[in-house]
Amino acid sequence: MRVRPGGEGDAGGIARVHRESRAGTMPYLPPQSRSHEQVVRWVEEVVLAGCEVWVAVMPGEGEEEEVVGYAAGADGWLEHLYLLPHVRRRGIGTRLLERARRSCPAGLSLHVFEANTEARAFYERHGFTVVATDDGSGNMERLPSLTMRWAPAPAPAPAPSTAS
């Protein structure tokens, strides 16, 4: 598995990951009403056009790489981090999150559904803390969510000089 920048050729794979992850790991979400083609168009027009995107890929059939996860961020926000359900708990999400944090060394914020206890625990293990709550009026699913933030540890103070 490797992580690389995502591009236009990855739109179909990113859409697949997005749809399968939401359907397979978030039973509290309303049923999906968008087709694969509609999600591909959203990935092309919104995600790839407005975010820095990284994809986790694994060897697929023949010479093809299979997109098994993706992360997308913009302006200090992690907008998306999704994995195919069958590749979870293999360190792939951690690798994608590390890549996103490297691109935002001053800190990274995200929104997560309150009901998504596994994602909340994942982000907490990686140093994110809850900084705000929302009643659901701020997202299209109308579900309560949390805003979480990671900030790098401050650099240690230099040791006092002992030179005389």
DSSP file with accessible surface (Angstrom, degrees, kcal/mol):
  #  RESIDUE AA STRUCTURE BP1 BP2  ACC     N-H-->O    O-->H-N    N-H-->O    O-->H-N    TCO  KAPPA ALPHA  PHI   PSI    X-CA   Y-CA   Z-CA
    1    1 A M              0   0   72      0, 0.0     2,-0.3     0, 0.0    57,-0.2   0.000 360.0 360.0 360.0 139.4    0.0    0.0    0.0
    2    2 A R  E     -A   57   0A 121     55,-2.1    55,-2.9     2,-0.0     2,-0.5  -0.974 360.0-133.5-139.5 157.9    1.2    3.5   -0.8
    3    3 A V  E     +A   56   0A  35     -2,-0.3    53,-0.2    53,-0.2    67,-0.0  -0.937  34.1 159.6-111.1 132.3   -0.1    7.0   -0.4
    4    4 A R  E     -A   55   0A  51     51,-2.3    51,-3.1    -2,-0.5    -2,-0.0  -0.938  47.6 -76.1-143.7 164.7    0.2    9.4   -3.3
    5    5 A P  E     -A   54   0A  96      0, 0.0    49,-0.3     0, 0.0     2,-0.2  -0.365  50.7-125.4 -61.8 142.2   -1.5   12.6   -4.5
    6    6 A G        +     0   0   20     47,-3.0    47,-0.3     2,-0.0     2,-0.3  -0.591  32.8 177.0 -87.4 153.8   -4.9   12.1   -6.0
    7    7 A G    >   -     0   0   29     -2,-0.2     3,-2.5    47,-0.0     4,-0.3  -0.834  47.8 -74.2-145.1-176.8   -5.8   13.3   -9.5
    8    8 A E  G >  S+     0   0  172      1,-0.3     3,-1.6    -2,-0.3     4,-0.3   0.832 123.4  60.9 -53.7 -38.1   -8.6   13.3  -12.1
    9    9 A G  G 3  S+     0   0   82      1,-0.3    -1,-0.3     2,-0.1     4,-0.3   0.617  99.7  58.0 -67.0 -10.5   -8.0    9.6  -12.9
   10   10 A D  G <> S+     0   0   19     -3,-2.5     4,-3.0     1,-0.2     5,-0.3   0.435  74.0 100.7 -96.2  -2.5   -8.8    8.7   -9.4
   11   11 A A  H <> S+     0   0    3     -3,-1.6     4,-2.6    -4,-0.3     5,-0.2   0.895  82.8  47.6 -55.3 -44.7  -12.3   10.1   -9.3
   12   12 A G  H  > S+     0   0   31     -4,-0.3     4,-2.2    -3,-0.2    -1,-0.2   0.921 114.4  46.3 -63.8 -42.5  -14.1    6.8   -9.9
   13   13 A G  H  > S+     0   0   23     -4,-0.3     4,-2.5     2,-0.2    -2,-0.2   0.903 112.7  49.8 -66.8 -40.2  -12.0    5.1   -7.2
   14   14 A I  H  X S+     0   0    0     -4,-3.0     4,-2.9     2,-0.2    -2,-0.2   0.932 110.6  50.5 -63.6 -43.3  -12.5    7.9   -4.7
   15   15 A A  H  X S+     0   0    0     -4,-2.6     4,-2.7    -5,-0.3     5,-0.2   0.915 109.9  50.5 -61.3 -41.4  -16.3    7.9   -5.4
   16   16 A R  H  X S+     0   0   78     -4,-2.2     4,-2.9     2,-0.2     5,-0.3   0.944 111.9  46.9 -61.6 -47.2  -16.4    4.1   -4.8
   17   17 A V  H  X S+     0   0    0     -4,-2.5     4,-2.6     1,-0.2     5,-0.3   0.943 112.7  50.5 -59.8 -46.2  -14.5    4.5   -1.5
   18   18 A H  H  X S+     0   0   18     -4,-2.9     4,-2.0     1,-0.2     5,-0.2   0.943 115.6  40.8 -58.5 -50.4  -16.8    7.3   -0.4
   19   19 A R  H  X S+     0   0   68     -4,-2.7     4,-2.4     1,-0.2     5,-0.2   0.929 117.7  45.9 -67.5 -45.8  -20.0    5.5   -1.1
   20   20 A E  H  X S+     0   0   79     -4,-2.9     4,-2.6    -5,-0.2    -1,-0.2   0.876 112.8  50.5 -68.7 -36.2  -18.9    2.1    0.2
   21   21 A S  H  X S+     0   0    7     -4,-2.6     4,-2.1    -5,-0.3     5,-0.3   0.951 113.3  44.4 -65.2 -48.6  -17.4    3.5    3.4
   22   22 A R  H  X S+     0   0   38     -4,-2.0     4,-1.1    -5,-0.3     7,-0.2   0.915 118.8  43.4 -63.3 -41.0  -20.5    5.5    4.2
   23   23 A A  H  < S+     0   0   69     -4,-2.4    -1,-0.2    -5,-0.2    -2,-0.2   0.880 120.7  40.4 -72.0 -35.6  -22.9    2.6    3.4
   24   24 A G  H  < S+     0   0   54     -4,-2.6    -2,-0.2    -5,-0.2    -1,-0.2   0.660 127.3  25.0 -91.8 -17.2  -20.8    0.0    5.2
   25   25 A T  H  < S+     0   0   32     -4,-2.1    -3,-0.2    -5,-0.2    -2,-0.1   0.442 112.7  60.2-127.8  -0.5  -19.6    1.7    8.4
   26   26 A M    ><  +     0   0   14     -4,-1.1     3,-2.0    -5,-0.3    -1,-0.1  -0.569  49.1 164.2-129.9  72.0  -22.2    4.5    9.1
   27   27 A P  T 3  S+     0   0  120      0, 0.0    -1,-0.1     0, 0.0    -4,-0.0   0.695  72.1  67.6 -65.5 -15.0  -25.6    2.8    9.6
   28   28 A Y  T 3  S+     0   0   65     -3,-0.1    88,-0.0    87,-0.1    -2,-0.0   0.580  80.9  98.3 -80.0 -10.5  -27.0    6.0   11.2
   29   29 A L  S <  S-     0   0   23     -3,-2.0     3,-0.1    -7,-0.2    -3,-0.0  -0.483  86.3-101.2 -76.8 150.8  -26.8    7.9    7.9
   30   30 A P        -     0   0   73      0, 0.0    -1,-0.1     0, 0.0     3,-0.1  -0.304  56.1 -80.6 -62.1 153.9  -29.9    8.3    5.7
   31   31 A P        -     0   0  122      0, 0.0     2,-0.2     0, 0.0    -8,-0.0  -0.227  55.5 -96.9 -56.8 146.9  -29.9    5.9    2.7
   32   32 A Q        +     0   0   77      1,-0.1   -13,-0.0    -3,-0.1     3,-0.0  -0.454  39.8 177.4 -67.9 133.6  -27.8    7.0   -0.2
   33   33 A S        +     0   0  104     -2,-0.2     2,-0.4    -3,-0.1    -1,-0.1   0.464  53.7  88.0-113.8  -5.5  -29.8    8.8   -2.9
   34   34 A R  S    S-     0   0  124      1,-0.0     2,-0.0     2,-0.0    -2,-0.0  -0.790  71.9-129.7-100.1 139.1  -26.9    9.6   -5.2
   35   35 A S     >  -     0   0   43     -2,-0.4     4,-2.2     1,-0.1     5,-0.2  -0.275  29.6-104.8 -75.4 166.7  -25.8    7.3   -8.0
   36   36 A H  H  > S+     0   0   62      1,-0.2     4,-2.7     2,-0.2     5,-0.2   0.919 123.3  53.8 -57.6 -43.1  -22.1    6.4   -8.5
   37   37 A E  H  > S+     0   0  125      1,-0.2     4,-2.2     2,-0.2    -1,-0.2   0.878 107.1  50.5 -61.7 -39.3  -22.0    8.7  -11.5
   38   38 A Q  H  > S+     0   0   84      2,-0.2     4,-2.1     1,-0.2    -1,-0.2   0.899 111.3  48.1 -66.1 -38.6  -23.3   11.6   -9.4
   39   39 A V  H  X S+     0   0   10     -4,-2.2     4,-2.8     2,-0.2    -2,-0.2   0.905 109.0  53.7 -70.1 -37.9  -20.7   11.0   -6.7
   40   40 A V  H  X S+     0   0   25     -4,-2.7     4,-2.7     2,-0.2    -2,-0.2   0.945 109.2  48.9 -58.9 -45.6  -18.0   10.8   -9.4
   41   41 A R  H  X S+     0   0  118     -4,-2.2     4,-3.0     1,-0.2     5,-0.3   0.923 110.8  50.2 -61.9 -41.4  -19.1   14.2  -10.7
   42   42 A W  H  X>S+     0   0   74     -4,-2.1     4,-2.7     2,-0.2     5,-1.4   0.930 110.1  50.7 -62.1 -42.6  -19.1   15.6   -7.1
   43   43 A V  I  <>S+     0   0    0     -4,-2.8     5,-3.4     3,-0.2     6,-0.5   0.940 115.3  42.8 -60.1 -46.0  -15.5   14.2   -6.6
   44   44 A E  I  <5S+     0   0   96     -4,-2.7     5,-0.4    -5,-0.2    -2,-0.2   0.930 123.0  35.6 -66.0 -46.3  -14.4   15.9   -9.8
   45   45 A E  I  <5S+     0   0  125     -4,-3.0    -2,-0.2    -5,-0.2    -1,-0.2   0.733 134.6  15.6 -85.2 -24.6  -16.1   19.2   -9.4
   46   46 A V  I  X5S+     0   0   78     -4,-2.7     4,-1.9    -5,-0.3    -3,-0.2   0.779 126.8  38.1-114.8 -58.8  -15.8   19.7   -5.6
   47   47 A V  I  ><S+     0   0    0     -5,-1.4     4,-1.6     2,-0.2    -3,-0.2   0.981 125.1  33.8 -67.4 -57.8  -13.3   17.4   -4.0
   48   48 A L  H  4<S+     0   0   35     -5,-3.4    -1,-0.2     1,-0.2    -4,-0.2   0.843 121.6  50.0 -69.3 -30.5  -10.5   17.4   -6.6
   49   49 A A  H  4 S+     0   0   77     -6,-0.5    -1,-0.2    -5,-0.4    -2,-0.2   0.804 123.8  26.7 -77.4 -27.4  -11.1   21.0   -7.7
   50   50 A G  H  < S+     0   0   50     -4,-1.9     2,-0.3    -3,-0.2    -2,-0.2   0.446 114.2  54.4-118.5  -0.3  -11.1   22.5   -4.2
   51   51 A C  S  < S-     0   0   29     -4,-1.6     2,-0.5    -5,-0.1    23,-0.2  -0.907  76.0-112.8-132.3 159.9   -9.0   20.3   -2.0
   52   52 A E  E     - B   0  73A  94     21,-3.2    21,-2.4    -2,-0.3     2,-0.4  -0.836  47.0-160.9 -85.5 126.5   -5.5   18.7   -1.7
   53   53 A V  E     - B   0  72A   8     -2,-0.5   -47,-3.0   -47,-0.3     2,-0.4  -0.932  17.7-172.8-121.8 137.7   -6.3   15.0   -2.1
   54   54 A W  E     -AB   5  71A   3     17,-2.7    17,-2.4    -2,-0.4     2,-0.4  -0.975   9.6-158.6-124.6 140.7   -4.3   11.9   -1.2
   55   55 A V  E     -AB   4  70A   0    -51,-3.1   -51,-2.3    -2,-0.4     2,-0.5  -0.931  12.8-141.2-120.1 144.0   -5.2    8.4   -2.1
   56   56 A A  E     -AB   3  69A   0     13,-2.6    12,-3.0    -2,-0.4    13,-1.2  -0.916  31.1-172.6 -97.7 125.4   -4.1    5.1   -0.6
   57   57 A V  E     -AB   2  67A   2    -55,-2.9   -55,-2.1    -2,-0.5    10,-0.2  -0.922  15.0-171.4-125.4 149.6   -3.6    2.6   -3.3
   58   58 A M  E     - B   0  66A  45      8,-2.1     8,-3.6    -2,-0.4    -2,-0.0  -0.929  44.2 -82.1-129.7 156.1   -2.9   -1.1   -3.4
   59   59 A P  E     - B   0  65A 112      0, 0.0     6,-0.2     0, 0.0     2,-0.1  -0.351  53.7-176.8 -58.7 133.2   -2.1   -3.3   -6.4
   60   60 A G        -     0   0   31      4,-3.0     2,-0.2     1,-0.2     5,-0.1  -0.196  43.6 -35.2-107.9-151.1   -5.2   -4.3   -8.2
   61   61 A E  S >  S-     0   0  177     -2,-0.1     3,-1.7     2,-0.1    -1,-0.2  -0.505 111.6 -26.7 -74.0 135.3   -5.8   -6.6  -11.2
   62   62 A G  T 3  S-     0   0   75      1,-0.3    -2,-0.1    -2,-0.2     0, 0.0  -0.368 129.3 -22.7  64.0-132.2   -3.0   -6.5  -13.8
   63   63 A E  T 3  S+     0   0  192     -2,-0.1    -1,-0.3    -4,-0.1    -2,-0.1   0.487 109.1 113.9 -88.4  -7.0   -1.1   -3.2  -13.8
   64   64 A E    <   -     0   0  141     -3,-1.7    -4,-3.0    -5,-0.1     2,-0.4  -0.362  58.1-141.6 -71.2 146.4   -4.0   -1.2  -12.2
   65   65 A E  E     -B   59   0A  72     -6,-0.2     2,-0.5    -5,-0.1    -4,-0.1  -0.881  14.9-139.1-101.6 141.5   -3.8    0.3   -8.7
   66   66 A E  E     -B   58   0A  58     -8,-3.6    -8,-2.1    -2,-0.4     2,-0.5  -0.880  10.8-133.1-102.0 126.7   -7.0    0.1   -6.6
   67   67 A V  E     +B   57   0A   9     -2,-0.5   -10,-0.2   -10,-0.2     3,-0.1  -0.682  32.1 168.3 -75.3 121.2   -7.9    3.2   -4.5
   68   68 A V  E     +     0   0A   0    -12,-3.0    16,-2.8    -2,-0.5     2,-0.3   0.461  62.3   3.3-113.8  -7.0   -8.7    1.8   -1.1
   69   69 A G  E     -BC  56  83A   0    -13,-1.2   -13,-2.6    14,-0.3    -1,-0.3  -0.975  59.0-165.1-168.6 160.9   -8.9    5.1    0.8
   70   70 A Y  E     -BC  55  82A   0     12,-2.5    12,-2.3    -2,-0.3     2,-0.3  -0.993   6.7-162.7-153.8 155.1   -8.6    8.9    0.5
   71   71 A A  E     -BC  54  81A   0    -17,-2.4   -17,-2.7    -2,-0.3     2,-0.4  -0.983  10.2-171.7-133.8 144.9   -8.2   12.0    2.4
   72   72 A A  E     +BC  53  80A   0      8,-2.4     7,-2.0    -2,-0.3     8,-1.8  -0.998   8.6 172.4-140.3 134.9   -9.0   15.5    1.3
   73   73 A G  E     +BC  52  78A   9    -21,-2.4   -21,-3.2    -2,-0.4     2,-0.3  -0.968   9.7 178.8-142.6 157.2   -8.2   18.8    2.9
   74   74 A A  E >   - C   0  77A  23      3,-2.1     3,-1.7    -2,-0.3   -23,-0.1  -0.952  67.3  -2.8-157.2 137.2   -8.3   22.5    2.4
   75   75 A D  T 3  S-     0   0  162     -2,-0.3     3,-0.1     1,-0.3    29,-0.1   0.838 130.6 -46.0  53.4  42.7   -7.4   25.6    4.4
   76   76 A G  T 3  S+     0   0   22      1,-0.2    33,-2.4    27,-0.1     2,-0.4   0.599 115.4 112.9  80.1  10.3   -6.5   23.8    7.6
   77   77 A W  E <   -Cd  74 109A  81     -3,-1.7    -3,-2.1    31,-0.2     2,-0.9  -0.957  62.8-141.5-118.5 133.9   -9.5   21.5    7.5
   78   78 A L  E     +Cd  73 110A   7     31,-3.3    33,-0.5    -2,-0.4    -5,-0.3  -0.833  25.4 178.9 -86.5 106.2   -9.6   17.7    6.9
   79   79 A E  E     +     0   0A  89     -7,-2.0     2,-0.3    -2,-0.9    -6,-0.2   0.818  60.8   9.2 -81.0 -34.2  -12.8   17.6    4.8
   80   80 A H  E     +C   72   0A  34     -8,-1.8    -8,-2.4    -3,-0.1     2,-0.3  -0.994  48.0 169.6-150.2 141.7  -12.8   13.8    4.1
   81   81 A L  E     +C   71   0A  27     -2,-0.3     2,-0.3   -10,-0.2   -10,-0.2  -0.818  24.7 159.0-150.6 108.2  -11.0   10.7    5.3
   82   82 A Y  E     -C   70   0A  27    -12,-2.3   -12,-2.5    -2,-0.3     2,-0.3  -0.978  17.7-170.2-133.9 147.8  -12.6    7.4    4.1
   83   83 A L  E     -C   69   0A  19     -2,-0.3   -14,-0.3   -14,-0.2     5,-0.1  -0.955  37.3 -99.0-130.9 151.2  -11.5    3.8    3.7
   84   84 A L    >   -     0   0    0    -16,-2.8     3,-1.8    -2,-0.3     4,-0.4  -0.477  41.7-119.6 -61.9 139.6  -13.1    0.8    2.1
   85   85 A P  G >  S+     0   0   46      0, 0.0     3,-1.2     0, 0.0    -1,-0.1   0.866 108.9  57.6 -54.5 -36.9  -14.6   -1.2    4.9
   86   86 A H  G 3  S+     0   0  107      1,-0.2    -2,-0.0     3,-0.0   -18,-0.0   0.593 105.1  50.8 -76.6  -5.9  -12.5   -4.3    4.3
   87   87 A V  G X  S+     0   0    1     -3,-1.8     3,-0.6   -19,-0.2     5,-0.4   0.345  81.5 121.9-110.0   8.1   -9.1   -2.4    4.6
   88   88 A R  T <   +     0   0   76     -3,-1.2    -4,-0.0    -4,-0.4     0, 0.0  -0.248  64.8  31.6 -68.0 156.3   -9.8   -0.8    8.0
   89   89 A R  T 3  S+     0   0  184      1,-0.1    -1,-0.2     0, 0.0    -3,-0.0   0.795  88.4 103.2  66.7  34.6   -7.5   -1.4   10.9
   90   90 A R  S <  S-     0   0  146     -3,-0.6    -2,-0.1     0, 0.0    -1,-0.1   0.194 100.3 -98.6-123.8   9.8   -4.4   -1.8    8.8
   91   91 A G  S  > S+     0   0   37      3,-0.0     4,-2.1     4,-0.0     5,-0.1   0.455  92.4 117.4  88.3   0.5   -2.8    1.6    9.4
   92   92 A I  H  > S+     0   0    5     -5,-0.4     4,-2.4     2,-0.2     5,-0.2   0.931  75.2  49.0 -69.6 -44.0   -4.1    3.1    6.1
   93   93 A G  H  > S+     0   0    7      1,-0.2     4,-2.8     2,-0.2     5,-0.2   0.909 110.5  52.3 -61.2 -39.7   -6.2    5.7    7.8
   94   94 A T  H  > S+     0   0   37      1,-0.2     4,-2.8     2,-0.2    -1,-0.2   0.924 108.9  49.8 -62.2 -43.2   -3.2    6.7   10.0
   95   95 A R  H  X S+     0   0  108     -4,-2.1     4,-1.9     2,-0.2    -2,-0.2   0.913 112.4  47.0 -64.2 -41.4   -1.0    7.1    6.9
   96   96 A L  H  X S+     0   0    0     -4,-2.4     4,-2.2     2,-0.2    -2,-0.2   0.925 113.0  49.2 -65.4 -41.8   -3.6    9.3    5.2
   97   97 A L  H  X S+     0   0    0     -4,-2.8     4,-2.7     1,-0.2    -2,-0.2   0.914 108.5  53.2 -64.7 -41.7   -4.0   11.4    8.3
   98   98 A E  H  X S+     0   0   81     -4,-2.8     4,-2.2     1,-0.2    -1,-0.2   0.913 108.7  50.5 -58.9 -40.5   -0.2   11.8    8.7
   99   99 A R  H  X S+     0   0   65     -4,-1.9     4,-1.2     1,-0.2    -1,-0.2   0.922 110.5  48.8 -65.0 -41.3   -0.1   13.1    5.2
  100  100 A A  H  X S+     0   0    1     -4,-2.2     4,-0.6     1,-0.2     3,-0.3   0.915 110.6  50.6 -64.8 -40.9   -2.8   15.6    5.8
  101  101 A R  H >< S+     0   0   45     -4,-2.7     3,-1.1     1,-0.2     6,-0.2   0.881 104.3  57.8 -66.7 -36.4   -1.1   16.8    9.0
  102  102 A R  H 3< S+     0   0  158     -4,-2.2    -1,-0.2     1,-0.3    -2,-0.2   0.845 104.9  51.9 -61.1 -31.2    2.2   17.3    7.2
  103  103 A S  H 3< S+     0   0   40     -4,-1.2    -1,-0.3    -3,-0.3    -2,-0.2   0.622 115.8  41.6 -80.9 -10.6    0.4   19.6    4.8
  104  104 A C    X<  +     0   0   22     -3,-1.1     3,-1.9    -4,-0.6    -1,-0.3  -0.579  65.9 165.5-131.7  67.9   -1.0   21.7    7.7
  105  105 A P  T 3  S+     0   0   94      0, 0.0     3,-0.1     0, 0.0    -1,-0.1   0.726  73.9  60.3 -64.5 -17.7    1.9   21.9   10.2
  106  106 A A  T 3  S-     0   0   85      1,-0.3     2,-0.2    45,-0.1    -5,-0.0   0.632 124.2 -67.8 -82.8 -12.3    0.1   24.7   12.2
  107  107 A G    <   -     0   0    4     -3,-1.9     2,-0.4    -6,-0.2    -1,-0.3  -0.627  41.5-123.9 139.4 161.6   -2.9   22.4   13.0
  108  108 A L  E     - E   0 150A   2     42,-2.4    42,-3.0    -2,-0.2     2,-0.3  -1.000  16.4-165.2-141.3 135.3   -5.8   20.6   11.4
  109  109 A S  E     +dE  77 149A  12    -33,-2.4   -31,-3.3    -2,-0.4     2,-0.3  -0.816  11.3 172.7-116.9 160.2   -9.5   20.7   12.2
  110  110 A L  E     -dE  78 148A   2     38,-2.1    38,-2.7    -2,-0.3     2,-0.4  -0.978  27.4-125.9-157.9 163.0  -12.3   18.4   11.1
  111  111 A H  E     + E   0 147A 109    -33,-0.5     2,-0.3    -2,-0.3    36,-0.2  -0.936  27.3 179.5-111.6 141.9  -16.0   17.7   11.6
  112  112 A V  E     - E   0 146A  10     34,-2.2    34,-3.0    -2,-0.4     2,-0.1  -0.997  34.7-104.8-141.5 141.1  -17.2   14.2   12.7
  113  113 A F  E >   - E   0 145A  25     -2,-0.3     3,-1.6    32,-0.2    32,-0.3  -0.440  25.4-131.0 -63.4 138.3  -20.7   12.9   13.3
  114  114 A E  T 3  S+     0   0   90     30,-2.6    31,-0.1     1,-0.3    -1,-0.1   0.876 108.9  55.8 -56.7 -37.7  -21.3   12.5   17.0
  115  115 A A  T 3  S+     0   0   54     29,-0.5     2,-2.1     1,-0.2    -1,-0.3   0.642  83.0  90.1 -72.0 -12.7  -22.6    9.0   16.3
  116  116 A N    <>  +     0   0   24     -3,-1.6     4,-2.5     1,-0.2     5,-0.2  -0.460  49.7 162.7 -85.8  70.7  -19.4    8.0   14.6
  117  117 A T  H  >  +     0   0   92     -2,-2.1     4,-2.3     1,-0.2    -1,-0.2   0.835  69.3  54.4 -63.2 -34.3  -17.8    6.7   17.8
  118  118 A E  H  > S+     0   0   85     -3,-0.2     4,-2.2     2,-0.2    -1,-0.2   0.930 111.0  44.6 -67.1 -43.4  -15.1    4.7   15.9
  119  119 A A  H  > S+     0   0   20      2,-0.2     4,-2.8     1,-0.2     5,-0.2   0.918 112.1  53.1 -65.7 -41.4  -13.9    7.8   14.0
  120  120 A R  H  X S+     0   0   67     -4,-2.5     4,-2.5     1,-0.2    -2,-0.2   0.936 110.6  46.9 -59.0 -44.3  -14.0    9.9   17.1
  121  121 A A  H  X S+     0   0   37     -4,-2.3     4,-2.5     2,-0.2    -1,-0.2   0.906 110.7  53.4 -64.9 -39.7  -11.8    7.4   18.9
  122  122 A F  H  X S+     0   0   32     -4,-2.2     4,-1.1     2,-0.2    -2,-0.2   0.950 111.6  44.4 -58.5 -50.2   -9.4    7.2   15.9
  123  123 A Y  H  <>S+     0   0   20     -4,-2.8     5,-2.4     1,-0.2     3,-0.5   0.903 111.6  53.0 -65.9 -38.3   -9.0   11.0   15.9
  124  124 A E  H ><5S+     0   0   97     -4,-2.5     3,-1.8    -5,-0.2    -1,-0.2   0.915 105.3  54.7 -62.3 -40.8   -8.6   11.2   19.7
  125  125 A R  H 3<5S+     0   0  164     -4,-2.5    -1,-0.2     1,-0.3    -2,-0.2   0.786 107.2  53.2 -61.2 -25.6   -5.8    8.5   19.5
  126  126 A H  T 3<5S-     0   0   32     -4,-1.1    -1,-0.3    -3,-0.5    -2,-0.2   0.134 129.5 -93.0-100.0  20.6   -4.1   10.8   17.0
  127  127 A G  T < 5S+     0   0   44     -3,-1.8    24,-0.4     1,-0.3     2,-0.3   0.543  77.1 140.2  89.4   7.3   -4.2   13.9   19.3
  128  128 A F      < -     0   0    3     -5,-2.4     2,-0.3    22,-0.1    -1,-0.3  -0.615  30.2-165.2 -83.2 144.9   -7.4   15.6   18.2
  129  129 A T  E     -F  149   0A  86     20,-2.2    20,-2.4    -2,-0.3     2,-0.3  -0.940  27.8-102.4-127.4 152.7   -9.6   17.1   20.8
  130  130 A V  E     +F  148   0A  66     -2,-0.3    18,-0.3    18,-0.2     3,-0.1  -0.580  39.4 167.9 -73.9 128.8  -13.2   18.3   20.7
  131  131 A V  E     +     0   0A  88     16,-3.1     2,-0.3     1,-0.4    17,-0.2   0.528  63.3   5.0-117.5 -13.5  -13.4   22.1   20.4
  132  132 A A  E     -F  147   0A  45     15,-1.4    15,-2.7     2,-0.0    -1,-0.4  -0.983  58.2-141.6-163.6 160.1  -17.1   22.6   19.5
  133  133 A T  E     -F  146   0A 104     -2,-0.3     2,-0.3    13,-0.2    13,-0.2  -0.895  11.0-159.5-125.2 158.3  -20.4   20.7   19.1
  134  134 A D  E     -F  145   0A  51     11,-2.5    11,-1.8    -2,-0.3   -20,-0.2  -0.997  20.8-137.7-139.0 142.2  -23.2   21.2   16.6
  135  135 A D        -     0   0  121     -2,-0.3    11,-0.1     9,-0.2    -1,-0.0   0.443  61.8 -91.7 -79.8   0.5  -26.9   20.1   16.7
  136  136 A G  S >  S+     0   0    2      7,-0.2     3,-1.3     9,-0.1     6,-0.4   0.283 101.6 111.0 107.3 -10.1  -26.9   19.0   13.1
  137  137 A S  T 3  S+     0   0   76      1,-0.2    -3,-0.0     5,-0.1     5,-0.0   0.691  73.1  61.8 -70.3 -13.7  -28.0   22.2   11.6
  138  138 A G  T 3  S+     0   0   60      5,-0.1     2,-0.3     7,-0.0    -1,-0.2   0.375  99.9  56.6 -95.0   5.1  -24.6   22.6   10.0
  139  139 A N  S X  S-     0   0   27     -3,-1.3     3,-1.2     1,-0.1     6,-0.0  -0.957  80.4-121.3-137.2 157.0  -24.6   19.5    7.8
  140  140 A M  T 3  S+     0   0  127     -2,-0.3    -1,-0.1     1,-0.3    -3,-0.0   0.741 111.7  58.2 -70.2 -19.7  -26.8   18.1    5.1
  141  141 A E  T 3  S-     0   0   33      2,-0.1    -1,-0.3  -112,-0.0    -4,-0.1   0.629 100.5-135.7 -80.8 -15.1  -27.5   14.9    7.0
  142  142 A R    <   +     0   0  164     -3,-1.2    -5,-0.1    -6,-0.4    -2,-0.1   0.856  56.4 139.2  60.9  38.6  -28.9   17.0    9.9
  143  143 A L        -     0   0   43     -7,-0.3    -7,-0.2     1,-0.0    -1,-0.2  -0.899  62.0 -98.6-112.5 141.2  -27.0   14.9   12.5
  144  144 A P        -     0   0   50      0, 0.0   -30,-2.6     0, 0.0   -29,-0.5  -0.255  49.9-176.3 -55.2 140.7  -25.2   16.2   15.5
  145  145 A S  E     -EF 113 134A   9    -11,-1.8   -11,-2.5   -32,-0.3     2,-0.4  -0.901  20.6-134.9-138.4 167.4  -21.5   16.6   14.9
  146  146 A L  E     -EF 112 133A   9    -34,-3.0   -34,-2.2    -2,-0.3     2,-0.5  -0.922  11.8-139.0-120.2 146.6  -18.3   17.6   16.7
  147  147 A T  E     -EF 111 132A  20    -15,-2.7   -16,-3.1    -2,-0.4   -15,-1.4  -0.936  27.0-171.6-101.4 127.4  -15.5   19.9   15.6
  148  148 A M  E     -EF 110 130A   0    -38,-2.7   -38,-2.1    -2,-0.5     2,-0.4  -0.885   4.1-162.1-120.0 152.8  -12.1   18.4   16.5
  149  149 A R  E     -EF 109 129A  82    -20,-2.4   -20,-2.2    -2,-0.3     2,-0.4  -0.997   9.3-162.7-139.0 139.6   -8.7   20.0   16.3
  150  150 A W  E     -E  108   0A  40    -42,-3.0   -42,-2.4    -2,-0.4   -22,-0.1  -0.970  11.8-179.2-116.1 133.9   -5.1   18.8   16.3
  151  151 A A        -     0   0   61     -2,-0.4   -44,-0.2   -24,-0.4   -45,-0.1  -0.996  32.2-109.4-129.3 139.4   -2.3   21.2   17.0
  152  152 A P        -     0   0   53      0, 0.0     3,-0.1     0, 0.0   -25,-0.0  -0.287  41.7 -96.9 -64.6 152.8    1.4   20.2   17.0
  153  153 A A        -     0   0   89      1,-0.1     0, 0.0     3,-0.0     0, 0.0  -0.435  48.0-101.1 -65.5 141.1    3.1   20.1   20.3
  154  154 A P        -     0   0  121      0, 0.0    -1,-0.1     0, 0.0     3,-0.1  -0.334  42.1-100.0 -63.3 147.7    5.1   23.3   21.0
  155  155 A A        -     0   0   90      1,-0.1     2,-0.0    -3,-0.1     0, 0.0  -0.412  45.9-100.0 -65.6 142.4    8.8   23.1   20.3
  156  156 A P        -     0   0  122      0, 0.0    -1,-0.1     0, 0.0     3,-0.1  -0.342  41.3-103.9 -64.0 146.7   10.8   22.6   23.5
  157  157 A A        -     0   0   89      1,-0.1     2,-0.0    -3,-0.1     0, 0.0  -0.412  43.8 -98.9 -67.8 144.7   12.4   25.7   24.9
  158  158 A P        -     0   0  123      0, 0.0    -1,-0.1     0, 0.0     3,-0.1  -0.346  42.6-102.4 -64.7 148.1   16.1   26.0   24.2
  159  159 A A        -     0   0   90      1,-0.1     3,-0.1    -3,-0.1     2,-0.0  -0.404  44.8 -97.3 -68.0 144.3   18.3   24.9   27.1
  160  160 A P        -     0   0  118      0, 0.0     2,-0.2     0, 0.0    -1,-0.1  -0.338  42.6-106.8 -63.8 145.1   19.9   27.8   29.0
  161  161 A S        -     0   0  104      1,-0.1     0, 0.0    -3,-0.1     0, 0.0  -0.510  27.7-171.2 -74.4 135.8   23.4   28.7   28.0
  162  162 A T        +     0   0  138     -2,-0.2     2,-0.1    -3,-0.1    -1,-0.1   0.310  47.3 120.0-107.1   6.0   26.1   27.7   30.5
  163  163 A A              0   0   83      1,-0.0    -2,-0.0     0, 0.0     0, 0.0  -0.439 360.0 360.0 -71.5 142.3   28.9   29.5   28.6
  164  164 A S              0   0  171     -2,-0.1    -2,-0.1     0, 0.0    -1,-0.0  -0.809 360.0 360.0-121.1 360.0   30.6   32.2   30.6
